[in-house]
Amino acid sequence: MKKYNYGIKCEPPAIAEKAPEQYPWLNEDKHCDVCVIGGGLTGAMCALTAADMGLSVVLITSEGIGYGDTGHITGCARFDGGRTLVELDRLMTIDEALKLYSMGFNALDGLQNLCGRLDGEYNKTGVSSGFRRNDLFIFTSASTDVELMEREYISVKNTFSQCALITRRTAESSFEFTVSCGILTKEGSAVLNPYALAHMCLMKAEKLGTEIFEQTEAIDIQTPRTDDGCVIITTSTHRNVYADKLIFAAGSKGFRIMPGRIKNYKLFAVIGLMPANGTGWSGRCTLGTFGRHPKNCSIYPGNCLAASCVYRSGGLQGLIKRSDETAGSSELSDFIRNVLPEPAAAKMKYEYSYDFPSSMDGLPIIGKHDAYKNCIFALPGLYRDSGVPIFSHISAEIAKKILQDSSYENHPLFDPMRL
């Protein structure tokens, strides 16, 4: 995983924090009901879900908890996963996309309940998810996109009554930047600290008996020929884990086991300090741009303003002008300044980027695969930064259903065998 410094601080804010807990590496063989590979948000939520079911769980991760993809995403969660109907139209029908949106709303509710449960338990430790439910405002400043956005609204409003169309005239009283058209969805997003949430999930899972091992990489996985056999995971510490079920939640590393079925992307993020005199728009809603390369902008825990954008590798000319320029010259920094009431008040703290693979269609890989007996894939993908927490929650819920009933049918949009 490559990280680049374009003039400010390369280390993303989440993993610059002190780790709430540290765990040993695996130094003996283990037997368990469920082994989880991956110490990010998805793996942590899957481990807690399995532990809540009363199963014996072992989690291994090649790095520290939350130091992979989880430590780099900005913590924005949107019910649409960061993708409009215009984009999803190339992958599925409108009805399927709206069902996906409904799953996103359910995941937001689930994240809210989970964060409330864990924040209440660990509030005295100083660790907090920072979860806050926000409205979501998707907008365009280009008059040429208005017709497309109006069509988007007509499709969405029939399913989600909490959506409202914002015209240029109605936007003038609420937004201090140019809005040609937009869709405001009540409580359609949230912000959270995914790094802290991953740690809290595992702190709770450990209380329920889960064994957690950092700096322990899975270097070989042997799956059984029949459903009654166990999965054998050989680790970098020369020890084995013998598990009845394996949940593979290794993030970007997980996608790399599927050669020829992935695409490479870059996520860019810029974090700026919030000005003292407000945000420049109504409330603290999450912002998203409508267009070819959508950008997310949300108020991150700690009163910072976070903007992010995902590009296919190689298509970066529109985002970074020169690699040695500071964040103040980048498109994302300009975007942050544009949405604030006083551009001079925006002080950039961090700027970073990294490479990651995702599936060919950009959708998650969640469920079973006929070629891998007793394995559950839980790879939410990073095609859009704001989709990760949503699909992490969906991954944990699907893993729970499979653990409860091995005959559970894969969701067609997430089916690992579709690739």
C-alpha positions as CSV (number, residue, x, y, z in Angstrom):
1,M,0.0,0.0,0.0
2,K,1.6,3.2,-1.1
3,K,1.2,6.5,0.6
4,Y,2.2,9.9,-0.9
5,N,2.9,13.2,0.6
6,Y,1.9,16.2,-1.4
7,G,3.1,18.9,0.9
8,I,1.5,18.7,4.3
9,K,1.3,15.6,6.6
10,C,1.2,12.2,5.0
11,E,0.0,10.2,8.1
12,P,-3.8,10.1,8.1
13,P,-5.4,11.4,11.3
14,A,-7.0,8.1,12.5
15,I,-3.8,6.1,12.7
16,A,-1.9,9.0,14.1
17,E,-3.8,8.4,17.3
18,K,-2.5,6.3,20.1
19,A,-3.7,2.7,19.9
20,P,-6.3,2.2,22.6
21,E,-5.3,-1.5,22.9
22,Q,-2.4,-3.6,21.6
23,Y,-2.4,-7.3,21.2
24,P,0.3,-10.1,21.0
25,W,1.2,-12.1,18.0
26,L,0.2,-15.8,17.7
27,N,2.7,-18.0,19.5
28,E,0.7,-21.3,19.7
29,D,-1.7,-23.3,17.6
30,K,-5.4,-22.4,18.1
31,H,-8.7,-24.2,17.6
32,C,-11.9,-22.2,17.2
33,D,-15.4,-22.0,15.8
34,V,-14.6,-19.0,13.7
35,C,-11.3,-17.5,12.5
36,V,-11.4,-13.9,11.2
37,I,-8.6,-12.7,9.0
38,G,-8.4,-8.9,9.0
39,G,-8.1,-6.4,11.8
40,G,-9.9,-3.5,10.2
41,L,-13.5,-2.2,10.7
42,T,-15.1,-5.1,8.8
43,G,-13.1,-7.8,10.6
44,A,-13.7,-6.3,14.0
45,M,-17.5,-6.1,13.4
46,C,-17.6,-9.7,12.1
47,A,-15.6,-10.9,15.1
48,L,-17.9,-9.1,17.5
49,T,-21.0,-10.5,15.7
50,A,-19.6,-14.0,16.0
51,A,-18.7,-13.5,19.7
52,D,-22.2,-12.2,20.4
53,M,-23.5,-15.5,19.0
54,G,-21.6,-17.4,21.7
55,L,-19.0,-18.8,19.2
56,S,-15.3,-19.1,20.0
57,V,-13.4,-16.6,17.8
58,V,-9.8,-16.0,16.9
59,L,-8.9,-12.9,14.9
60,I,-5.5,-12.4,13.2
61,T,-4.2,-9.4,11.3
62,S,-0.9,-8.7,9.6
63,E,-0.6,-5.2,11.0
64,G,-1.9,-3.4,14.1
65,I,-5.7,-3.1,14.5
66,G,-7.1,-0.5,12.1
67,Y,-3.8,0.2,10.4
68,G,-4.9,-0.8,6.9
69,D,-7.8,0.6,4.9
70,T,-9.7,1.5,8.1
71,G,-7.0,3.9,9.2
72,H,-7.2,5.8,5.9
73,I,-10.9,6.3,5.2
74,T,-12.3,9.6,6.4
75,G,-15.2,8.2,8.3
76,C,-18.0,9.4,6.1
77,A,-20.9,6.9,5.7
78,R,-23.7,7.5,3.2
79,F,-26.8,5.5,2.6
80,D,-26.0,5.4,-1.1
81,G,-22.4,4.2,-0.6
82,G,-21.2,7.3,-2.5
83,R,-22.8,6.3,-5.8
84,T,-25.7,7.9,-7.6
85,L,-28.3,6.1,-9.6
86,V,-26.6,7.5,-12.7
87,E,-23.5,5.5,-11.8
88,L,-25.3,2.4,-10.6
89,D,-27.4,2.3,-13.8
90,R,-24.5,0.7,-15.5
91,L,-24.4,-2.2,-13.0
92,M,-28.0,-2.9,-12.0
93,T,-31.7,-1.9,-12.5
94,I,-33.2,1.1,-10.8
95,D,-35.2,-1.2,-8.5
96,E,-32.0,-3.1,-7.5
97,A,-30.2,0.2,-6.8
98,L,-33.1,1.4,-4.6
99,K,-33.0,-1.8,-2.7
100,L,-29.3,-1.3,-2.2
101,Y,-30.1,2.2,-0.9
102,S,-32.6,0.7,1.6
103,M,-29.8,-1.6,2.8
104,G,-27.7,1.5,3.2
105,F,-30.3,3.1,5.4
106,N,-30.6,0.0,7.5
107,A,-26.8,-0.1,7.9
108,L,-26.8,3.5,9.1
109,D,-29.4,2.5,11.7
110,G,-27.3,-0.5,12.7
111,L,-24.1,1.6,13.0
112,Q,-25.9,4.1,15.1
113,N,-27.1,1.3,17.5
114,L,-23.7,-0.3,17.6
115,C,-21.9,3.0,18.3
116,G,-24.4,3.9,20.9
117,R,-23.9,0.5,22.6
118,L,-20.1,0.7,22.6
119,D,-19.8,4.5,23.3
120,G,-22.0,3.9,26.4
121,E,-19.7,1.1,27.6
122,Y,-16.4,2.7,26.9
123,N,-17.1,6.4,27.5
124,K,-14.9,6.5,30.6
125,T,-11.9,5.2,28.7
126,G,-11.6,8.2,26.4
127,V,-12.3,6.0,23.3
128,S,-15.3,7.1,21.2
129,S,-16.7,6.4,17.8
130,G,-17.6,10.0,17.4
131,F,-20.8,8.9,15.6
132,R,-23.1,11.6,14.5
133,R,-26.1,11.2,12.2
134,N,-26.3,13.9,9.5
135,D,-28.5,14.9,6.6
136,L,-26.9,14.3,3.2
137,F,-26.9,16.9,0.5
138,I,-25.9,15.8,-3.1
139,F,-25.5,18.8,-5.3
140,T,-24.2,20.1,-8.6
141,S,-23.0,23.6,-9.5
142,A,-23.3,22.9,-13.2
143,S,-26.5,23.8,-15.0
144,T,-25.9,21.0,-17.5
145,D,-26.4,18.4,-14.7
146,V,-29.7,19.8,-13.5
147,E,-31.9,17.6,-15.7
148,L,-30.0,14.4,-14.6
149,M,-30.3,15.4,-11.0
150,E,-34.1,16.0,-11.3
151,R,-34.5,12.6,-12.8
152,E,-32.5,11.1,-9.9
153,Y,-34.8,12.8,-7.5
154,I,-37.9,11.5,-9.1
155,S,-36.6,7.9,-8.8
156,V,-35.5,8.3,-5.2
157,K,-38.4,10.2,-3.8
158,N,-40.9,7.4,-4.6
159,T,-39.0,5.2,-2.2
160,F,-37.6,7.6,0.3
161,S,-40.0,10.3,1.4
162,Q,-37.3,12.1,3.4
163,C,-35.7,13.4,0.2
164,A,-36.3,17.0,-1.0
165,L,-35.3,18.7,-4.2
166,I,-33.3,21.9,-3.7
167,T,-33.3,24.4,-6.5
168,R,-30.9,27.3,-7.1
169,R,-33.4,29.7,-5.6
170,T,-34.2,27.7,-2.5
171,A,-30.4,27.0,-2.0
172,E,-29.5,30.7,-1.7
173,S,-30.8,31.0,1.8
174,S,-29.0,28.0,3.1
175,F,-25.7,27.6,1.2
176,E,-22.9,30.1,0.7
177,F,-21.6,28.4,-2.4
178,T,-23.1,27.9,-5.9
179,V,-25.9,25.2,-6.1
180,S,-27.7,24.7,-9.4
181,C,-29.7,21.8,-8.1
182,G,-29.4,19.3,-5.2
183,I,-31.1,16.5,-3.2
184,L,-31.3,16.8,0.5
185,T,-31.9,13.5,2.3
186,K,-32.8,13.6,6.0
187,E,-30.4,11.5,8.1
188,G,-29.0,10.0,5.0
189,S,-25.4,10.0,6.3
190,A,-23.2,9.8,9.3
191,V,-19.7,10.5,10.4
192,L,-17.6,8.4,12.7
193,N,-14.1,7.4,13.6
194,P,-13.7,4.0,12.0
195,Y,-10.3,3.4,13.7
196,A,-11.8,3.9,17.1
197,L,-14.9,1.9,16.3
198,A,-12.7,-1.1,15.1
199,H,-10.8,-1.0,18.4
200,M,-14.0,-0.8,20.5
201,C,-15.6,-3.7,18.7
202,L,-12.6,-5.8,19.5
203,M,-12.3,-4.6,23.1
204,K,-15.9,-5.8,23.5
205,A,-15.3,-9.0,21.6
206,E,-12.3,-9.8,23.8
207,K,-14.5,-9.5,26.8
208,L,-16.7,-12.1,25.2
209,G,-13.8,-14.5,24.8
210,T,-12.4,-13.6,21.4
211,E,-8.6,-14.0,21.1
212,I,-6.9,-11.3,19.0
213,F,-3.4,-11.5,17.5
214,E,-1.6,-8.6,15.7
215,Q,1.5,-8.8,13.5
216,T,0.2,-12.3,12.5
217,E,-0.2,-12.7,8.8
218,A,-2.1,-15.6,7.1
219,I,0.4,-17.0,4.6
220,D,-1.5,-20.1,3.6
221,I,-5.1,-21.2,3.8
222,Q,-6.2,-24.8,3.3
223,T,-9.9,-25.3,2.8
224,P,-11.6,-28.7,3.3
225,R,-13.1,-30.8,0.6
226,T,-16.3,-31.2,2.5
227,D,-18.5,-29.0,4.7
228,D,-17.7,-31.0,7.8
229,G,-13.9,-30.3,7.5
230,C,-12.0,-27.5,9.1
231,V,-10.1,-24.6,7.6
232,I,-6.4,-24.6,8.4
233,I,-4.7,-21.2,8.4
234,T,-0.9,-21.1,8.5
235,T,0.5,-17.9,9.9
236,S,3.8,-15.9,9.6
237,T,4.6,-16.8,13.2
238,H,4.8,-20.5,12.2
239,R,1.6,-21.4,14.0
240,N,-1.7,-22.8,12.7
241,V,-5.3,-21.8,13.4
242,Y,-7.9,-24.6,12.9
243,A,-11.4,-23.2,12.4
244,D,-14.8,-24.6,11.6
245,K,-15.5,-21.4,9.7
246,L,-13.3,-18.7,8.2
247,I,-14.3,-15.1,7.7
248,F,-12.0,-13.4,5.2
249,A,-12.1,-9.7,5.9
250,A,-8.6,-8.7,4.9
251,G,-9.5,-5.5,3.0
252,S,-7.2,-4.6,0.1
253,K,-5.1,-7.7,0.7
254,G,-8.2,-9.8,0.4
255,F,-8.9,-8.4,-3.1
256,R,-5.4,-9.3,-4.2
257,I,-6.1,-13.0,-4.0
258,M,-8.3,-12.6,-7.0
259,P,-5.9,-11.8,-9.9
260,G,-7.6,-10.6,-13.1
261,R,-10.8,-9.7,-11.2
262,I,-9.8,-6.4,-9.7
263,K,-9.1,-2.8,-10.7
264,N,-6.7,-0.4,-9.0
265,Y,-7.9,2.9,-7.5
266,K,-6.5,5.8,-5.6
267,L,-8.2,7.5,-2.7
268,F,-7.2,11.2,-2.0
269,A,-8.2,12.9,1.2
270,V,-7.7,16.4,2.6
271,I,-8.5,17.3,6.2
272,G,-9.0,20.9,7.2
273,L,-9.7,22.7,10.5
274,M,-13.2,24.0,10.9
275,P,-13.5,27.8,11.1
276,A,-15.1,29.2,14.3
277,N,-17.9,31.0,12.5
278,G,-19.8,28.1,11.1
279,T,-19.8,25.8,8.0
280,G,-21.1,27.8,5.2
281,W,-24.2,25.6,4.7
282,S,-27.3,24.7,6.6
283,G,-26.6,22.5,9.7
284,R,-23.8,20.1,9.6
285,C,-25.0,18.0,6.6
286,T,-22.6,15.8,4.6
287,L,-21.9,17.2,1.2
288,G,-21.5,15.2,-2.0
289,T,-20.9,16.4,-5.5
290,F,-22.9,15.1,-8.5
291,G,-20.7,14.5,-11.5
292,R,-18.1,12.3,-13.1
293,H,-15.7,12.3,-10.1
294,P,-17.9,12.8,-7.0
295,K,-16.3,14.3,-3.9
296,N,-17.4,13.8,-0.3
297,C,-17.1,16.5,2.3
298,S,-18.2,16.0,5.9
299,I,-17.4,17.3,9.4
300,Y,-15.1,14.7,10.9
301,P,-15.0,14.0,14.7
302,G,-12.7,16.6,16.2
303,N,-14.3,19.5,14.3
304,C,-12.3,18.9,11.2
305,L,-13.6,19.1,7.6
306,A,-12.7,16.1,5.5
307,A,-12.9,15.9,1.7
308,S,-12.2,12.8,-0.3
309,C,-12.3,11.5,-3.8
310,V,-11.6,8.2,-5.5
311,Y,-10.0,7.9,-9.0
312,R,-9.0,5.1,-11.2
313,S,-5.2,4.8,-11.1
314,G,-3.8,6.8,-14.0
315,G,-6.7,9.3,-14.2
316,L,-5.3,11.8,-11.8
317,Q,-4.6,14.8,-13.9
318,G,-7.8,16.6,-12.9
319,L,-7.0,16.2,-9.2
320,I,-3.3,16.8,-8.7
321,K,-1.6,19.5,-10.8
322,R,2.0,18.7,-9.8
323,S,3.2,16.1,-7.3
324,D,5.3,18.7,-5.3
325,E,2.5,21.1,-4.8
326,T,0.9,21.6,-1.4
327,A,-2.7,20.6,-0.6
328,G,-3.7,24.3,-1.0
329,S,-3.3,23.8,-4.8
330,S,-5.2,20.6,-5.0
331,E,-8.8,20.3,-6.2
332,L,-10.0,18.9,-2.9
333,S,-8.5,21.8,-0.9
334,D,-10.2,24.2,-3.3
335,F,-13.4,22.3,-2.8
336,I,-13.1,22.7,1.0
337,R,-12.4,26.4,0.7
338,N,-15.3,26.8,-1.7
339,V,-17.9,25.5,0.8
340,L,-16.7,27.5,3.7
341,P,-17.9,31.1,4.4
342,E,-14.4,32.5,4.7
343,P,-11.8,30.7,2.6
344,A,-8.9,32.2,4.5
345,A,-10.2,30.5,7.6
346,A,-9.6,27.0,6.2
347,K,-6.3,25.7,7.5
348,M,-5.3,22.3,6.0
349,K,-4.0,19.7,8.5
350,Y,-3.5,16.6,6.5
351,E,-3.3,15.5,2.9
352,Y,-2.7,11.9,1.9
353,S,-3.5,9.3,-0.7
354,Y,-3.0,5.6,-1.1
355,D,-3.5,2.8,-3.7
356,F,-6.0,0.0,-3.3
357,P,-7.7,-2.7,-5.4
358,S,-11.4,-3.2,-5.7
359,S,-13.7,-5.6,-7.6
360,M,-14.2,-5.1,-11.3
361,D,-17.7,-3.6,-10.8
362,G,-16.7,-1.7,-7.6
363,L,-19.3,-3.6,-5.6
364,P,-18.5,-5.6,-2.4
365,I,-17.6,-9.3,-2.3
366,I,-19.7,-10.7,0.5
367,G,-20.8,-14.3,1.0
368,K,-19.8,-17.9,0.1
369,H,-17.9,-19.3,-2.8
370,D,-18.3,-22.9,-4.0
371,A,-14.5,-23.3,-4.4
372,Y,-13.7,-22.3,-0.8
373,K,-15.6,-24.6,1.6
374,N,-16.5,-23.1,5.0
375,C,-15.2,-19.7,4.0
376,I,-17.2,-16.4,4.2
377,F,-15.9,-13.5,2.2
378,A,-16.4,-10.0,3.8
379,L,-14.7,-7.6,1.4
380,P,-16.6,-4.3,1.4
381,G,-14.3,-2.7,-1.1
382,L,-13.2,0.9,-1.3
383,Y,-14.6,2.1,-4.6
384,R,-16.1,4.9,-2.6
385,D,-14.7,6.0,0.7
386,S,-18.2,6.7,2.1
387,G,-19.4,3.2,1.3
388,V,-16.9,1.3,3.6
389,P,-18.7,1.6,7.0
390,I,-22.0,0.8,5.3
391,F,-20.8,-2.4,3.6
392,S,-18.7,-3.3,6.7
393,H,-22.0,-3.5,8.6
394,I,-23.7,-5.4,5.8
395,S,-20.8,-7.8,5.7
396,A,-21.2,-8.6,9.4
397,E,-24.9,-9.1,9.1
398,I,-24.5,-11.4,6.1
399,A,-21.7,-13.3,7.9
400,K,-24.1,-13.8,10.9
401,K,-26.8,-15.2,8.6
402,I,-24.4,-17.7,7.0
403,L,-23.1,-18.8,10.5
404,Q,-26.7,-19.3,11.6
405,D,-27.7,-21.2,8.4
406,S,-25.1,-22.6,6.0
407,S,-27.8,-22.8,3.3
408,Y,-28.2,-19.0,3.2
409,E,-28.3,-17.8,-0.4
410,N,-25.8,-15.1,-1.4
411,H,-27.1,-11.6,-2.2
412,P,-26.8,-11.5,-6.1
413,L,-25.1,-8.0,-6.1
414,F,-22.4,-9.1,-3.6
415,D,-22.0,-12.8,-4.7
416,P,-18.3,-13.7,-4.8
417,M,-19.1,-16.1,-7.7
418,R,-20.3,-13.3,-9.9
419,L,-16.7,-12.5,-10.7
